[in-house]
Amino acid sequence: MNEKALKNVLLSNAMFSVFCGILLIIAAEQIANLMGGHPEWIYLALGVGLILFAADVAFVATRKTINPLFAKMILWADIGWVVASIALLAFAHSLFSMSGLMAILAIAAVVGLFGVLEHHHMKAPTAAA
């Protein structure tokens, strides 16, 4: 495991998640309208959830040694996000505006990239001390 690189990816994931979470909370009404006119509470709840996720990811990333089980759980959460996004695009696309669909796709791409990088650095050989 390349811990230094994995820590950087996890911290980037946490920063992206907290940024999105704060944005969802402070602009829930506008985002709900942009996405297709859904209830505002959905985006507020998603924002709170993302901030809690970000706190967990940051906690894992800032330990002296990364717990491999926790890193894998974060990876699986990222995979779950991407799979859920694909499911929304495939089966519920009519519930979203074009802007909403593009936002779902863009965020899934970023989360997917985090997942690829996390997996890569978890499988990388340990650097010599």
C-alpha angles and dihedrals in degrees: 000000000000096000098182093052092042091051090053093050092046092049090049089050090051092049092049091047094049091046091052091043094053091045091051092050099046095040102030095131094049093044092048089054093044092050094052111289101291124159112286093229091069091063093042090053092046090051093052090047092051092051091051090048090049091052091052093047092048090049091053092045095050098053116108088244122024113237104233092212092054091046089053090049090054090049090051090049089053091048089049091052092052093046091048090049091052090049091052091049093047102040108019104033091123090065093063136065119237088259089052093050091049091049091051091049095047095048091046089053092053093046090046090053090052088052093050091049093045091051092046094051093044089055095041117108116260112264116245113257 
